[in-house]
Amino acid sequence: MKAITLIIKEKPWIGWALFFSTILIVFLLGLLASSVIERRAEAVYAYKPSKEISQTEPRNTIWGENYPREYESYLKTADTSFRSQYNGNALIDALELDPKMVILWAGYPFSKDYNQPRGHYYAIDDIRKTLRTEAPMTPEAGKLPNTCWACKSPDVPRMMNKTGIADFYKGNWASKGAEIANFIGCADCHDAKTMNLRISRPALIEAFERQGIDVKKSSQQEMRSLVCAQCHVEYYFQGEDKYLTFPWDKGMNVDSIEKYYDSYEFSDWKHALSRTPMIKAQHPDFEVFKMGIHAQRGLACADCHMPYRSEGGVKFTDHHIQSPLNNIANTCQICHRESEETLKNNVYERQRKVHQTKDKAEELLVKAHIEAKAAWDAGASENEMKPVLILIRHAQWRWDFSVAGHGNAFHAPIEILRILGTSIDLSQEARILTSRILASHGINKPVDYPDISTKSKAQKFIGLDIENLKKEKQVFLNKIVPEWIQKAKEREAKYNFKTL
């Protein structure tokens, strides 16, 4: 084989080709090295805080000055354009879509107003506007407690730090209207010094402590679900002071929580038609998620609802908290290799089956409540009706537990179908007992069911004057809320929360 020097002498153009190729390679390697160095430098300095922040700083804008990528992505929770087959982040009137729920919640504020959830950006706006919080014109007015603020704002840990936990819960909802002003944000989940995930709501810590678990020893991956579990859980207001409590002492599934509530005959309200002492499920997202395959495989809430992103040399968590169906490439397809269309249809298939069963459970529950009212009207006694009311209570609790979660039909569809199946069985048992009671009081003809095909018809049937409630609410929004906002601005201008 000829030496390279001889080849070049015979064919000089080869030498020039090698020369320019070497220059090009060196140039490209230089660009690569420069890019690596630049990105490493960017990664080092990207999160160098420009301000010291107090742990009780509630304003997301202040945290956003130190962590602009996370803050900018979090502001996207204001987007309400996404709609999936059964949910999304738009402002959707759930009672208009399903008027049967008006009957199921008769006598409870949810029968007045219930919308599908929007993004965290709207946490304060939505709780002020909903008819469920009434129209309190003074700090002492209204029936709802301060506990209703507990998951809505980073002002909550600020106030708990100031007043104490128990004192924060005490009093009427309107009494802290001027204090709770910033929507869900950074201080709810992060340590101000280290930005490590932290638990800011004592109810979660207390619930685990009663089970002998020190939540502070949780791993980073566990914390990526636990910060969500501060709020996305089943809870109730305990005692006269309405202390926020998670009912997990006997376990975290629907049966165990039911036993917990029954053990001291807790009820949220008495049903306006059937007179049943009812339990209102909140949103047991964490409990149901733990029953599903994704939790069993070690995933956390954030893996699907807040996936990682990269910009330059920086990897960070996308704080645009949303349905994974609106971001399949960065969520589902990280593990699953099917197409977006296939994955989406797989989800919808499970949801359709759950919704079909849910609709049947609702139909039977509505009939059970109306038939129970007919039995009372016919002169049934409390002793006669007691077993009926227990069956209705348990049937509706199981239905509500199944539908109250934001993603239950996806998180654990097999368990949810089981729960809805038991709801259907219990409702049928209640109806059979009621029919016997009606017969014993001389009522042998079928009960007349009202026309509840629309939300307005259903609300009229249970005696709600919605138009008057809306007028009262508008006065409250026009007069009281601007006062709250102004007082909050004055407080935040006066006190410098952003420095330690």
BELWO-V30909 format. One line per field, one symbol per residue. ss: DSSP state (a for helix, b for strand, c for the rest). phi: phi as a letter, one per 30 degrees, with the letter a starting at -180 (. if undefined). burial: I if it has 9 or more other ideal C-beta (glycine too) atoms within 8 Angstrom, else O. A space follows every 50 residues. Layout:
ss = ???
phi = ???
burial = ???
//
This chain:
ss = cccaaaaaaacaaaaaaaaaaaaaaaaaaaaaaaaaaaaaaaaaaccccc cccccccccaaaaaaacaaaaaaaaaaaccccbccccbccccbaaaacca aaaaccccaaacccbccccaaaaaaaaaacaaacccccccccccbaaaac ccccaaaaaaaaacaaaaaccbaaaacccccccccaaacbccccccbccc caaaaaaaacccccaaaccaaaaaaaaaaccccccbbbccccbbbccccc cccaaaaaaaaaacccccbbccccccbbccccccaaaaaaccaaaacccc aaaaaccbbbbccbbbbccccccaaacaaacaaacccccaaaaaaaaaaa aaaaaaaaaaaaaaaaaaaaaaaaaaaccccaaaaaaaaaaaaaaaaaaa aaaacccaaaacaaaaaaaaaaaaaaaaaaaaaaaaaaaacccccccccc ccccaaaaaaaccccaaaaaaaaaaaaaaaaaaaaaaaaaaaaacccccc
phi = .dddddddddbeddddddddddddddddddddddddddddddddcdcdec bdbddcdcddddddddbddddddddddddcddbcdbakbddcdddddbde deddcejbedddaacddcdeecededdddddddibdcbdcdjcdddedde ccadddddddddcjddddddjdeddceddcbcdeaeddbbdddciddbcc cdedddddddciccddcdddddddcdddddbdbdaacciddhddbcdcdc kccddddededddbhdbdacddcdiddcccdcbdddddeddcdddddjdc edeccbddbbbicccbddcddadedcaedcbeddcccddedddddddddd dedddddeddddeddeddddddddddddjdcddddeddddddedddeddd edcdddbedcdbdddddddddddddddddddddddddeddcicccdddcd dbdbeddddddcidcddddddddddeddcddeddddddddddddccddcd
burial = OOOOOOIIOOOOOIIOOIOOOOOOOOOOOOOOOOOOOIIIIIIOOIOOOO IOIIIIIIIIOIIIIIIOIIIIIIOIIOIIOIOIOOIIIIOOIIIOOOII IIIIIIIIIIIIIIIIOIIIIIIIOIIIOIIIIIIIOOIOIIOIIIIIII IIIIIIIIIIOOOOOOOIIIOIIIIIIIIIIIIIIIIIIIIIOOOOIOII IOIIIIIIIOOOOOIOOOOOOIIIIIIIIIOIIIIIIOOOOIIIIIIIOI OOIIOIIIIIIOOOOOIOIIIOIIIIIIIIIIIIIIIIIOIIOIIOOOOO IIIIIIIOIOOOIIOIIIIIIIIIIOIIOIIIIOOOOOOIOOIIOIIIOI IIIIIOIIOIIIIIIIIIIIIIIIIIOIOIOOOIIOOIIOIIIIIIIIII IIOIIOIIIIIIIOIIIOIIIIIIOIIIIIIOIIIOIIIOIOIOOOIOOO OIOOIOIIIOIIOIOIOOIIOIIOIIIOIIIOIIIOIIOOIIOOOOIIOO
//
